[in-house]
């Protein structure tokens, strides 16, 4: 009896597996977009005369394998840090998979 159920169990695993991976990919894309929006907000104070207030540095993109940084308002880093932690906890992929350039210094933008 158990041997008869084995093929159906395997089919169930194959069918459910890819859908679950796609959901994880969607979650990673949503985290990346949320980070991008939060980064724009965190950089809002970095315009003009207020730019000296932007003493914190955070990654310019969650997907960037090089992890180049940009200047942000230190009072606005909590959402960025929380989204980064969630992105890392999901083991989301970098694009490209490895760094192909050198980050010279943190940029304002």
Secondary structure, DSSP 8 states (H G I E B T S, - for coil): -HHHHHHHHHHHHHHHHHHHHHHHHHHHHHHHHHHHHHHHHHHGGGSGGGGGG--EEEES-SS-TT--EEEE-GGGHHHHHHHHHHHHHTT---SSSS--S---S-B--
